[in-house]
C-alpha cells in the first residue's frame, strides 16, 4: 500500500462513507487519515467506523490515523415557530438573552458570552456571514441591531463575532463528553475547534494527558493574532478556511494560509489545508479547474496534507473525490517547479544532535543518490524532523510504537511501519534494508540512509547516521 506521493490526504467519514466497502475503497484510493466529525453522528456511529478502520489496518498492515474533530463552542440563534423570516437592510432587529419565540423583529441569542464581549458598533455575522448586523444599542440582556446585509434567517443559524475574543472555553460540555469517548475509542489525533488563545490548547492538553496528539484548527481571527504561541504548543495545525473566511474578508484568507503553512514548516509541525477543496464533487464527478488549482496551491506551498470534508462524508462521489485529489497531488509533485521549490527552502535547524543528523541525512541522501531515508524512532520526533527537511526521497519510518506509526500517517513524505522493539542497531539495519526492499522503496544494490539513536529506544536520542546498500 505504498503511496507514490508525499502530501497526505485526510478524508472525512459520514453518511456517504459508513460501510466497510466504501471505507476500504477510500483507503485504496489514497486516504491516509480518516476524520470523524463529532458535529454530526452519535458515538455508536463513530465506534462502528472506528472498528472498520482498525480492521482494515490489521488486514493491510499499514498504520492508519484517526482524527476526532470536536465541535467546539458553536454559537447559534434560537428558533422561529412560524418559519423563516426575511431581514431587510436598514431594519432594526433585536437579539435577546431571554427565551421566547423568534419573530420578524427579534430572536433569542442564548449566549451571555457574546453580550459580555460586544459593544455599540460591533458587527455580528449570521448564517456563515450571509447576514450582517451592527449593534446600535446594548444592555446586559438585549442587543438592538441594524441590518447591514439582509436575507432569510431560519432556526439555529450560527453566529460569528469578528474581532472579538469571547470569554468561553474551546471545550463545551459536549466536547468534554466527546473527548472522553474519542480517547477511550483510541483516536490518534484530537482536533480542537474555534481555538482563540494558547490557553485553550493548554486546557485540552491537560485533559488529553498524552493519550492522543493535539491538532489545532485555526478558524478565528483571534487565533491568528496569537499564531506563533498557538502553533508552538500544538502537535499539528489545520487551516480551516471555512469559518476563517466568514470572519475575515475573503482576500485576507490566502496570505494567512501561506503564513500558517510557512510557520508550521519552520517549526516542524504538520499542517493540513482544509475546507471546500473539491466542493463541487459533492454533487459532480469532476471538480472545477479552480478547485484543482486550489489543491495544487496547497501542495506547491508544501502543506503536509489536504482534506476532504463533505466530498467524502456526504457527497455522491466520495471515492472519486479521493482519487482526484491523489491525481492532482501526484501531478504537482512531479513538476520540476515543485521539486525545485521544495529543495530550495529548508528550515533552519536547531543546534541539536538530532537536527544535525536529520539535516545530514537529507544532504547525504541527495549526494549519493540514496533511494530513501530510514528513521528508527520511538516518539516520532526524529521522523517529524526528517519530514520538515522535505527530502527529495521518501522517508521510511520504522517504529516499535503503533501509536507513533499511526500519528505519522499525517506527516509529509512518511511511510510508517510498525515492528517489534529492537535493542541492537544491527537488527534495525537488517529491518531497514528488508522493509525498504519489501515495500518497493529500493532494490538490490541501491543505497539507503539510516538514522537511529544509540542506546536504542531512548526518545529524542538520534545520534547515528549510516549508509547501507540493499543486499
BELKA-V802952 format. One record per residue. N is the residue number from 1. RES is the residue in one small letter. SS is DSSP state (A for helix, B for strand, O for the rest). PHI is phi in radians with two decimals (none if undefined). OMEGA is omega in whole degrees, -180 to 180 (999 if undefined). Layout:
# BELKA-V802952
N|RES|SS|PHI|OMEGA, N|RES|SS|PHI|OMEGA
This chain:
# BELKA-V802952
1|x|O|none|179, 2|x|O|-1.17|174, 3|x|O|-1.66|179, 4|x|O|-1.72|176, 5|x|O|-2.78|-180, 6|x|O|-1.77|180, 7|x|O|-1.27|-176, 8|x|B|-1.60|-180, 9|x|B|-2.08|174, 10|x|B|-1.83|-180, 11|x|B|-2.06|179, 12|x|B|-1.50|177, 13|x|B|-1.64|-179, 14|x|O|-2.93|-177, 15|x|A|-0.98|-179, 16|x|A|-1.46|-175, 17|x|A|-2.48|-177, 18|x|O|-1.76|-174, 19|x|O|-1.32|177, 20|x|A|-1.07|-180, 21|x|A|-1.09|-179, 22|x|A|-1.22|180, 23|x|A|-1.10|176, 24|x|A|-1.07|-179, 25|x|A|-1.11|177, 26|x|A|-1.11|179, 27|x|A|-1.12|-179, 28|x|A|-1.17|178, 29|x|A|-1.31|176, 30|x|O|2.44|-180, 31|x|O|-1.17|179, 32|x|O|-1.81|-178, 33|x|B|-2.30|175, 34|x|B|-1.89|-180, 35|x|B|-1.70|175, 36|x|B|-1.82|-175, 37|x|B|-1.57|-177, 38|x|O|-1.38|170, 39|x|O|-1.32|-178, 40|x|O|-2.34|177, 41|x|O|1.36|178, 42|x|O|-1.90|-176, 43|x|A|-1.09|179, 44|x|A|-1.10|177, 45|x|A|-1.07|-178, 46|x|A|-1.15|180, 47|x|A|-1.11|-180, 48|x|A|-1.11|179, 49|x|A|-1.19|177, 50|x|A|-1.01|-178, 51|x|A|-1.11|178, 52|x|A|-1.16|-179, 53|x|A|-1.10|-179, 54|x|A|-1.18|176, 55|x|A|-1.14|177, 56|x|A|-1.14|178, 57|x|A|-1.07|180, 58|x|A|-1.12|-178, 59|x|A|-1.20|-176, 60|x|A|-1.56|-178, 61|x|O|1.31|180, 62|x|O|-1.95|180, 63|x|O|-1.03|-179, 64|x|O|-2.15|-180, 65|x|B|-1.54|173, 66|x|B|-2.02|178, 67|x|B|-1.91|174, 68|x|B|-1.68|-175, 69|x|B|-1.74|-178, 70|x|O|-1.30|-175, 71|x|O|-1.19|-177, 72|x|O|1.38|-176, 73|x|O|-1.34|179, 74|x|O|-1.42|-179, 75|x|O|-1.69|-175, 76|x|B|-2.43|172, 77|x|O|-1.38|180, 78|x|O|-1.41|-174, 79|x|O|-2.06|-180, 80|x|O|-2.18|-176, 81|x|O|-0.99|-178, 82|x|O|-1.66|178, 83|x|O|1.72|-177, 84|x|O|-1.01|175, 85|x|B|-1.93|178, 86|x|B|-2.09|177, 87|x|B|-1.62|-177, 88|x|O|-2.06|180, 89|x|O|-0.95|179, 90|x|O|1.72|-179, 91|x|O|-1.34|175, 92|x|B|-1.61|-178, 93|x|B|-2.58|-175, 94|x|B|-1.75|170, 95|x|B|-1.89|-172, 96|x|B|-2.16|176, 97|x|O|-1.22|-180, 98|x|O|-1.16|177, 99|x|O|-1.32|180, 100|x|O|2.66|-178, 101|x|O|-1.21|176, 102|x|O|-1.28|177, 103|x|O|-2.31|177, 104|x|O|-1.15|-174, 105|x|O|-1.90|-175, 106|x|B|-2.72|172, 107|x|B|-2.72|176, 108|x|B|-1.23|171, 109|x|O|-2.21|-168, 110|x|O|-1.41|-176, 111|x|O|-2.36|180, 112|x|A|-1.03|179, 113|x|A|-1.05|180, 114|x|A|-1.17|-179, 115|x|A|-1.10|180, 116|x|A|-1.31|-173, 117|x|A|-1.78|-173, 118|x|O|-1.68|176, 119|x|O|-2.57|176, 120|x|O|-1.06|-177, 121|x|O|1.74|179, 122|x|O|-1.15|175, 123|x|B|-1.74|175, 124|x|B|-2.09|-179, 125|x|B|-1.99|179, 126|x|B|-2.04|175, 127|x|O|0.96|178, 128|x|O|1.00|175, 129|x|O|1.50|180, 130|x|O|-1.16|179, 131|x|B|-2.03|-180, 132|x|B|-2.11|178, 133|x|B|-2.13|175, 134|x|B|-2.15|-179, 135|x|B|-1.26|179, 136|x|B|-1.98|179, 137|x|B|-2.68|-172, 138|x|B|-2.47|168, 139|x|O|-2.23|-177, 140|x|O|-1.14|-173, 141|x|O|-2.19|-177, 142|x|B|-2.41|172, 143|x|B|-2.06|176, 144|x|B|-1.55|-175, 145|x|B|-2.17|171, 146|x|B|-1.90|180, 147|x|B|-1.33|178, 148|x|B|-1.57|175, 149|x|B|-2.31|-174, 150|x|O|-1.69|-180, 151|x|B|2.61|-180, 152|x|B|-1.26|178, 153|x|B|-2.29|-178, 154|x|O|-2.13|-174, 155|x|O|-1.00|165, 156|x|O|1.04|177, 157|x|O|-1.28|-176, 158|x|B|-1.26|179, 159|x|B|-2.18|175, 160|x|B|-2.10|179, 161|x|O|-2.13|-179, 162|x|O|-1.12|173, 163|x|O|1.05|176, 164|x|O|-2.42|173, 165|x|O|-1.64|-176, 166|x|O|-1.44|-178, 167|x|O|-1.36|178, 168|x|O|-2.52|-180, 169|x|O|-1.34|175, 170|x|O|-1.30|-179, 171|x|O|-2.04|175, 172|x|O|-1.48|176, 173|x|A|-1.04|177, 174|x|A|-1.08|180, 175|x|A|-1.08|-179, 176|x|A|-1.13|176, 177|x|A|-1.17|179, 178|x|A|-1.12|180, 179|x|A|-1.09|179, 180|x|A|-1.04|178, 181|x|A|-1.13|-177, 182|x|A|-1.08|179, 183|x|A|-1.18|178, 184|x|A|-1.14|179, 185|x|A|-1.17|179, 186|x|O|1.89|177, 187|x|O|-1.11|-179, 188|x|O|-1.55|-180, 189|x|B|-2.23|172, 190|x|B|-1.94|-180, 191|x|B|-1.71|-179, 192|x|B|-1.70|-178, 193|x|O|-1.69|174, 194|x|O|1.00|174, 195|x|O|-1.15|180, 196|x|O|-2.00|-172, 197|x|O|-2.66|-180, 198|x|A|-1.00|-179, 199|x|A|-1.06|177, 200|x|A|-1.10|-179, 201|x|A|-1.22|-180, 202|x|A|-1.08|178, 203|x|A|-1.07|180, 204|x|A|-1.16|180, 205|x|A|-1.02|-180, 206|x|A|-1.11|-180, 207|x|A|-1.25|-177, 208|x|A|-1.27|173, 209|x|O|0.92|175, 210|x|O|1.38|-178, 211|x|O|-1.38|176, 212|x|O|-2.71|175, 213|x|B|-1.46|-174, 214|x|B|-1.87|177, 215|x|B|-1.96|-179, 216|x|B|-1.77|175, 217|x|B|-1.57|180, 218|x|B|-1.64|-177, 219|x|O|-2.46|178, 220|x|O|-2.15|177, 221|x|A|-0.96|179, 222|x|A|-1.07|178, 223|x|A|-1.21|179, 224|x|A|-1.15|178, 225|x|A|-1.15|180, 226|x|O|-2.02|-168, 227|x|A|-1.00|-175, 228|x|A|-1.06|-179, 229|x|A|-1.12|-178, 230|x|A|-1.21|-179, 231|x|A|-1.13|-180, 232|x|A|-1.00|-174, 233|x|A|-1.73|175, 234|x|O|-1.59|173, 235|x|O|-1.56|178, 236|x|B|-2.78|-173, 237|x|B|-2.40|172, 238|x|B|-2.11|173, 239|x|B|-1.49|-176, 240|x|B|-1.58|-167, 241|x|A|-1.27|-178, 242|x|A|-1.10|-179, 243|x|A|-1.22|177, 244|x|A|-1.06|180, 245|x|A|-1.31|176, 246|x|A|-1.35|-174, 247|x|A|-1.57|178, 248|x|O|-2.09|173, 249|x|O|-1.02|-176, 250|x|A|-0.95|-176, 251|x|A|-1.24|180, 252|x|A|-1.50|-174, 253|x|A|-1.17|-179, 254|x|A|-1.00|178, 255|x|A|-1.14|177, 256|x|A|-1.16|177, 257|x|A|-1.00|-180, 258|x|A|-1.14|179, 259|x|A|-1.08|-179, 260|x|A|-1.11|-179, 261|x|A|-1.07|180, 262|x|A|-1.09|-179, 263|x|A|-1.13|179, 264|x|A|-1.09|178, 265|x|A|-1.09|-179, 266|x|A|-1.14|-177, 267|x|A|-1.60|179, 268|x|O|1.23|178, 269|x|O|-1.96|178, 270|x|B|-0.95|-178, 271|x|B|-2.32|179, 272|x|B|-1.89|170, 273|x|B|-1.79|-170, 274|x|B|-2.40|171, 275|x|O|1.58|171, 276|x|O|1.02|-176, 277|x|O|-1.19|175, 278|x|O|-2.25|-168, 279|x|A|-1.01|-179, 280|x|A|-1.16|179, 281|x|A|-1.35|169, 282|x|A|-1.07|-177, 283|x|O|-2.15|-176, 284|x|O|-2.21|-179, 285|x|O|-1.33|-180, 286|x|O|-2.44|179, 287|x|O|-1.46|171, 288|x|O|-1.36|178, 289|x|A|-1.12|180, 290|x|A|-1.14|179, 291|x|A|-1.16|177, 292|x|A|-1.05|178, 293|x|A|-1.18|179, 294|x|A|-1.10|176, 295|x|A|-1.07|-179, 296|x|A|-1.05|180, 297|x|A|-1.06|179, 298|x|A|-1.09|179, 299|x|A|-1.21|178, 300|x|A|-1.04|179, 301|x|O|-1.30|177, 302|x|O|1.35|171, 303|x|O|-1.10|178, 304|x|O|-1.26|-175, 305|x|B|-2.64|173, 306|x|B|-2.16|-169, 307|x|B|-2.15|172, 308|x|B|-1.90|-178, 309|x|O|-1.94|-179, 310|x|A|-1.09|-178, 311|x|A|-0.97|-179, 312|x|A|-1.79|-177, 313|x|A|-1.42|-173, 314|x|O|-2.38|-175, 315|x|O|-1.39|179, 316|x|O|-1.40|-173, 317|x|O|-2.28|-176, 318|x|A|-1.11|-178, 319|x|A|-1.22|178, 320|x|A|-1.09|179, 321|x|A|-1.13|178, 322|x|A|-1.15|179, 323|x|A|-1.02|179, 324|x|A|-1.12|179, 325|x|A|-1.10|178, 326|x|A|-1.06|-180, 327|x|A|-1.13|-180, 328|x|A|-1.10|-179, 329|x|A|-1.07|-178, 330|x|A|-1.07|-180, 331|x|A|-1.16|180, 332|x|A|-1.14|-176, 333|x|A|-1.20|176, 334|x|O|-1.53|-178, 335|x|O|-1.33|180, 336|x|A|-1.01|-180, 337|x|A|-1.13|178, 338|x|A|-1.08|-178, 339|x|A|-1.09|-180, 340|x|A|-1.13|-179, 341|x|A|-1.18|-180, 342|x|A|-1.12|-178, 343|x|A|-1.32|-175, 344|x|A|-1.43|-173, 345|x|O|-2.01|180, 346|x|O|-2.26|180, 347|x|O|-1.17|177, 348|x|O|-1.26|-178, 349|x|O|-1.25|173, 350|x|O|-1.33|-177, 351|x|O|-1.46|180, 352|x|O|-2.23|178, 353|x|A|-1.10|-179, 354|x|A|-1.06|179, 355|x|A|-1.14|179, 356|x|A|-1.10|-179, 357|x|A|-1.18|-178, 358|x|A|-1.20|174, 359|x|A|-1.09|180, 360|x|A|-1.13|-180, 361|x|A|-1.05|178, 362|x|A|-1.10|-177, 363|x|A|-1.16|178, 364|x|A|-1.15|-180, 365|x|A|-1.03|-180, 366|x|A|-1.22|-177, 367|x|A|-1.21|-174, 368|x|A|-1.66|-180, 369|x|O|1.24|178, 370|x|O|-1.13|-177, 371|x|O|-1.47|177, 372|x|B|-2.84|172, 373|x|B|-1.85|179, 374|x|B|-1.85|176, 375|x|B|-2.01|172, 376|x|B|-1.80|-171, 377|x|B|-2.49|174, 378|x|O|-1.84|-177, 379|x|O|-1.50|-177, 380|x|O|1.69|-176, 381|x|A|-1.12|179, 382|x|A|-1.10|-179, 383|x|A|-1.20|177, 384|x|A|-1.09|177, 385|x|A|-1.09|179, 386|x|A|-1.11|178, 387|x|A|-1.11|179, 388|x|A|-1.05|180, 389|x|O|-1.25|-178, 390|x|O|0.83|-180, 391|x|O|-1.17|-179, 392|x|O|-1.39|-180, 393|x|O|-2.14|-180, 394|x|B|-1.13|176, 395|x|B|-1.93|179, 396|x|B|-1.72|-178, 397|x|B|-1.70|175, 398|x|B|-1.94|-177, 399|x|B|-2.52|176, 400|x|O|-1.54|-180, 401|x|O|-1.86|177, 402|x|A|-1.13|177, 403|x|A|-1.02|179, 404|x|A|-1.13|-180, 405|x|A|-1.03|180, 406|x|A|-1.15|-178, 407|x|A|-1.07|-177, 408|x|A|-1.30|176, 409|x|A|-1.08|-179, 410|x|A|-1.64|-174, 411|x|O|-1.49|-178, 412|x|O|-0.97|170, 413|x|O|1.31|-172, 414|x|B|-1.72|172, 415|x|B|-2.00|-173, 416|x|B|-1.67|178, 417|x|B|-2.29|180, 418|x|B|-1.64|178, 419|x|O|-2.31|174, 420|x|O|-1.21|-179, 421|x|O|-1.12|178, 422|x|O|-2.05|178, 423|x|O|-1.67|-174, 424|x|O|-1.95|179, 425|x|A|-1.12|180, 426|x|A|-1.07|178, 427|x|A|-1.22|177, 428|x|A|-1.09|179, 429|x|A|-1.06|178, 430|x|A|-1.08|177, 431|x|A|-1.05|-175, 432|x|A|-1.04|-178, 433|x|A|-1.21|-179, 434|x|A|-1.16|-178, 435|x|A|-1.26|176, 436|x|A|-1.07|179, 437|x|A|-1.31|-178, 438|x|A|-1.07|-177, 439|x|O|-1.60|170, 440|x|O|1.15|171, 441|x|O|-1.49|-178, 442|x|O|-2.70|177, 443|x|O|-2.17|-179, 444|x|O|-0.92|-180, 445|x|O|1.68|178, 446|x|O|-1.27|177, 447|x|B|-1.85|173, 448|x|B|-2.25|177, 449|x|B|-1.87|-175, 450|x|B|-2.05|173, 451|x|B|-2.11|179, 452|x|B|-2.84|177, 453|x|B|-2.06|177, 454|x|O|-2.09|8, 455|x|O|-1.23|-175, 456|x|O|-1.18|173, 457|x|O|1.45|178, 458|x|O|-1.66|-177, 459|x|O|-0.99|176, 460|x|O|1.30|-175, 461|x|O|-1.92|-178, 462|x|B|-1.00|-177, 463|x|B|-2.56|-178, 464|x|B|-2.23|172, 465|x|B|-2.23|-177, 466|x|B|-2.41|174, 467|x|B|-1.75|-177, 468|x|B|-2.31|177, 469|x|B|-1.73|-179, 470|x|O|-1.23|-179, 471|x|O|-1.24|999
